[in-house]
Every structure is written in C-alpha cells, then in structure tokens.
Amino acid sequence: MSLDPELQRLLEAMAAGDGPPAHEVPVDQARAAHLAETAHLAGEGPPVAHVRDDTAGGVPVRIYEPEDAHGTVVYLHGGGWVLGTLDSVDAVCRALASESGARVVSVDYRLAPEHPFPASLDDAWDALQWVAAQTDGPLIVGGDSAGGNMTAVCTLRARDRGGPELALQVLVYPAVGNDLTTESAQLYGSGPDTFLTVAEMEYFWSHYAGDVPDDTISELAPLRAEDHSGLPPAIVVTAEYDPLRDDGLAYVKALEEGGVAATHYHYDDVFHAFFSLVNLIERGNEAVAQVGADIRAVVAQATAAA
C-alpha cells in the first residue's frame, strides 16, 4: 500500500527544510530540534483531569491521571536513547490516558551518550518498581521505539527477578534487535519514503550500546533472549515504511513461540513515529485509540478477576 497522503505531505515538507539530520549535528542541537519538531507536529494533546511532575524511584516522571482512573501504564518514550523528553511525548501520553482510562506515568530516563547502556534501562526499571509499589490495580509497561526496547527488557527482568506482576506489555515499533541488515532496513532505511534512517539507527546504537559483553546482550537486544516464555500478554504495533518493521515482526513470532499471547497491529501505510503524531495524522489517532481500548479491556478484565 502507498504511504498515507498525510505522511507523504509531511515528508515533503521536512525535505523542503534546510535542517541537517540528527546524526550530523551535536547532540544538544539534535535534542533541541527533536523537541521543537515533536511539539510542533503533535501539538497539544487532549485535556486530562490531573497532570503533575514527580519522581519515581528517583527518576523524573510526569503522571497523567484521568477522573476515576483504573490501572497504570508506565510509558517509556522513543528517541534512540539519545533524544526525547517528557514534553516530547506529552501529547501522546495525554491521548493514551484519555483513550485507556488508565493513569499514565511517563518516564524521563537518562540519555546517551552521557549515560550509555544500561543507565536508561535501569532508570526505566527503577521507575517501574516504584510505581508497582505505590499503586494498586493492573500494571502495564509500554513504549515506542527505544522505549519499546526497554519495555521488552523490563518484562524479561520482571519475569526473571520475581516481579513486579505485569498485566500487559505494549511495544510500539520496538527496536528489539540490533541487526540493521534486515529486509525492512534495506527497503526503508533510506530514500524518499523514509522518516527514520539506518544511518540514524547506527548513530543511536553506537551512543547507547558502547561495548556490551555477550552475557548482557539480551538486555540490549531482547530479541536475542534465549527464552520468551512466561511473559505478560503483548500488544505489538508495527509500521510498514519503517526500518524497524522486521524487529517488531520477529518479536511477535518470538513471543508466540514462547506461548505468549500477542496482539499484533500492522499499519501498512505509515512510517516510524506515526503513533506519536496525534492531532496531526488520523492514522496516529487511530492507533492510539486502538491501543487505549485494548488497555481499557485488559484492565477491566483484570479488575473483575481480582
């Protein structure tokens, strides 16, 4: 299927600009541009009854709490472990809280290259444990891209370390493998239909990973974990025009082979990052609404069974 017309126009507008890509400028400049771009593109999200900044396990977070909230989603933003802030995902977190009826805790983990692996992962884990200890009701962890990577690793840690108990994992175009020679990377890692490039992913991986010993490789690339059984049910969202498409497809297969229930939504007319572009493109709104409805159903089922 052809790229969604709204996204095609967005790519054309971006190509007409004169700003260099993130991997060709200093990190501080890339971060400022990313924040300005995401805030401009997504705009303001829907109103949420209660929004406040706080800390969770010593990690800065922003908490979105609808009226009569049920369940909690710990959300880990994307940005290649190098970019992204609480503000850059404010709109999508508001939308997810509104659609799911759940409390959303957005985590402002430390970024590479100042804080390489496993700093951001450890922040995500510490925040998840703190939230689990402080809140009642079903607990969900989710994230997009690099945040999807850490979501997957946190579920593996929770299984292997005796908790916390998770009702669901939400992986949105997750960077769960570190192989940039996949078919989707070759098809969509450069060219006119590309939003995220292979060159950018190489830049992100190099800043985040450094020299990772083999005995910790599954915490860097959870697709390479030996065992995916015993994990919570998953929602996996993939995009066709995305170099990380095959990461998500492979992870669905790994989960299913491990006996894990995985609901897979594949959007064949969008590129990487579309989920966060709420208010801008209808397909982003549709995806967040679908994931939110699924979270609402999981929380209702878990609450009724408690």
LINHUWO-V503208 format. One line per field, one symbol per residue. ss: DSSP state (H for helix, E for strand, L for the rest). psi: psi as a letter, one per 20 degrees, with the letter a starting at -180 (. if undefined). A space follows every 10 residues. Layout:
# LINHUWO-V503208
ss->???
psi->???
This chain:
# LINHUWO-V503208
ss->LLLLHHHHHH HHHHHHLLLL LHHHLLHHHH HHHHHHHHHH HHLLLLLLLE EEEEEELLEE EEEEELLLLL LEEEEELLLL LLLLLLHHHH HHHHHHHHHH LLEEEEELLL LLLLLLLLHH HHHHHHHHHH HHHHLLLLEE EEEELHHHHH HHHHHHHHHH LLLLLLLEEE EELLLLLLLL LLHHHHHHLL LLLLLLLHHH HHHHHHHHHL LLLHHHHHHH LHHHLLLLLL LLLEEEEEEE ELLLHHHHHH HHHHHHHLLL LEEEEEEEEE ELLHHHLLLL LHHHHHHHHH HHHHHHHHHH HHHHHL
psi->qqpphghghg ghhhhirjpq rhijrqgggh gghgghgghg ghbprqqqgp pqqaqokjpp rppoorplqp rpooporajk jhrqrhhhjg ghhggggghh jqppoppmrq qqihnrpkgh ghgggggggg ghhiqrrppq prrqdhhhgh gghhhggggi jkrrpphqpo oomqmirkok jrghhhgjjr ahjpgprhhg hgggghhggb npqhijhiig nihjqhpjrj rqqqpppqpg mpijghgggh hgggghhjjp poppopojkr rqihhilqhg qhhgggghhg gghggggggg ghghi.
